[in-house]
Each structure stands twice: as structure tokens, then as C-alpha cells.
């Protein structure tokens, strides 16, 4: 008897189905009541599903943007074209101009460091001092914790510094991207002096922002338990889910990618004149100058303190300013060191730009998609759901808000936008300073970070892929099981916290639950890879 197999859903079939749906809606003149309804979430859901099916981000995001523009224009092609170009791509480029400049400058700085041999020299140094995979993972985590000022800066800087180290220890690029992503946003979310703290404070009642942010830190289970998760899984030296496939292939076959590559990757150069200082000095300079630039952008001076300056700062202004200053200083330093000529230094600028083109492209498409969901009033729709359910489920409200924040951040790709919607709702329901209100604020922040981690259209996820020079969809698919594991534990903790309302007890329970879960996965899960010590 002939063995018949079911035909799988191919990328072409998936894309064709979506295109057919769009064409039919356009031809029939569909006028969906998209604004402020469930239809508002259709474009990001379609984009995410297509990305997961096709394993290709560019076309998936583009189709999502087109669908969103058509919905906004009630499926009138002429109006949709205007929406697509003006409110979509043009606005996305304008909104991200600062970060685009910073990306290009950082790419140029990384190219200069590679050309000078700084990365190769650091890799040789690390090989003699960091001799295990666990050590490389913990070192990546530690550097991420130190760079708590801004998540974009964190992702790109940690990636540039730690790639040679993790490559030497045969850690896959997908695992490096996870270590970067899982440290960047969570550490910024629990650091009182950071661009994230400033953003959260801006959505709180006047004069209460900083106090509210600090009081919410002990209950921010997803951020705190993610950091615990990273340390535990690094020390236990095992991986599970799709990450196990990448790690096994990297360690046993010297293949850091398994599937796909990073399109903008440039080869590391081993300049015999290169020294470790050629990497460390530019990076340290970038950190120090970035701190000053962020304070400067926030109006730091005799009348404005550090906390207030960070509260009013603009990372899209401060980071490009810092990047430009450090780029000039790096070029001067490299030329004085005679590790390269001025002409070679200038050649690194377009080389750095090329390395960042994939990240810039995805970020443009993802931001365009966010613009469409904003025009469709997705935030108002989700916000109404939260506000409507508040009265009936007081003790369960932290867990409910956590789930809603996860879904909203996942579908829109923005954590800042998520807590920008939910914080005003929570503060309107609960008086500032109440324990349950504080837990709900924490649930909002934790859910925003969680959904941001899981979403392939998140800017932080994109930056992490760029920093690790990992294939973007590899990063998304391998990170998802880890993020979901911590999310489930966090959900349970928010249920407990809604009743117990004791920060210390709940956090201890959460830490124990996280470690116990990892031991259980290592023992009972089938798709587990336990890495041996590197030789």
C-alpha cells in the first residue's frame, strides 16, 4: 500500500493565501470596522505568522504593512498607497533617523576595531582567560548588566565585544543573540537610571514617576527571573528546544548559524599590530561618552540633577551624538597607533553601513507596521479590554494585565508603547502607592518586556540579532521557548502576588521555581543538549 504524506504548508502557499485575501478584500470594497476593534491586530498577526512559516522576515513584514495600510484606507488602493508611503515608510524613517545614524556609526566603529585587529586580539586574550562555554555566557551576561543605560546601546555593544569570545567557545550566534536580548531589556527595566526608567516615569502621574518605577522593581518577575534563568542555564550548561539544535551544531560541527547567515557580516581581520586595548578603549569611550550625551540631552546642569536628566533624555539624540564623537576619536587613535592608514579608516565607514543594512531594513518595516497598528487604534482596543475587566478580578488583575501586556507587545512589537497604554489605566484604577497597584504596574512592565522578547517585529529583538550578527528568525525561534518558560513562571507568580502581596516571599518562590523548572526540563525533556567543557 502506497504511503501517502500530507502536503505541508509551504512559504509560497502561505504568502499566496494572504495576497489572495488582500486582493479579494480590495475587489469587494471591504470596509472592515478596523479602528479600535479586533481587526486592528490582524496586520501584525499576519506578519508574525508569515515570518514563522516562511522563515523570511522582509516579505512577511512588508505584507503586514500593506495589509495594515489597506485596512486604514478601507481597502481603497489609491488611499492605501498614500498611507503606505507617508504614514508607513516615510514616518518610520523619520522616527528612527537617530537610531539609524547610531547604527551606521556603531557599524563603522566595529569595522575600525576589526580592521585594527582589536577583536582578534581580544579573542586570543579571552581564549586564555575564558576557557569554558559557561564562562563565556556569564561574561556576556555580566557585560550586559554593566551597560544598563539603554537597550539599543546594550545590544549592539555587547554583541561587538563578545562575538569573538563566544565564537571561540563554539557558542552559536542564536545563543549569543538570546544572551544579549535577555539581558538588555530586563536590566534596563530594573535599573533606576536608564532610558527605560525615564520612559516609564513619563507615563506616571506628575511627580510620582521615579518613585513608582523603583517600587515596582521587586515585583517585576519576568525581568528578574529572566536574569536568574540566564545564570542558571549557563552554569548548568544545557539547552533545550530549537536552541539545543543550534548549540549542538555549533559545538560539534563548528557551524555557528545552523540555518541562514547574517547578511551584513564582515570577516574579522587579524592585524598583527592589533592589541586588546584597540577594542576596549573605543568601547569604554563609547560607554562614558554615551552616559554624558544622554545626560546632556536631558538638560543636565546646575538646575537639573542626574535623575531628572535621565527622566527627560532622548536616546535618539544622545546616542548618535556620542557615536559621532567616539567615531572621530577612534579614527584619530587608530591612525596615531599606525594600525591603519587614514584611507583604510575611511573605507571602514561604508563597510560599517553595509553591515547594518539588514537591521535598518527590518527596523524600518517593523516601525511601519507599528504605525499601521497605531492608526488602527490597536492600543485603544486593548486598553478598553483591560479597563473593562478591572472591577471583577482585583486579585487576579496582575496576572491578567501581564498576559494582556504580553499579547499587546508581541503583536505591536513595542514594549514602550505597551506600558504607555497600560500604566495610565492602572494608575486610574488604583491609587499610587497601593500594594496591588504597584504589583499591577510591575505586571504591565514585565509583560511588555516578555512580549517584546517573543515578537519578531520588536526593535530590541532586531537589535539583538544585529549585535550578535545572527540570522534574525533563528534568534526569534530559539528564544521563544526560553521566553515562554519564564513567562509561565512569571504568570503563576503574579497570581500568587495578587493574594500574598509580599515582595520578598514571592521573589524567593519565583527564583526557586525557576531553578526547579530548569532541573525538571534537563531531566525529563527529550530535546535537550548538554554541552561538554570546551577543549
Helices and strands as residue ranges (DSSP letters): H 11-27, G 38-41, H 42-54, H 57-72, H 77-82, I 83-90, H 91-95, H 97-116, H 118-129, H 133-146, H 151-168, H 173-189, H 195-203, H 209-216, G 217-219, H 221-236, E 238-240, H 242-253, H 277-297, H 306-311, H 315-337, H 342-375, H 378-389, H 397-412, H 415-429, H 435-454, H 459-468, H 472-500, H 503-524, E 528-530
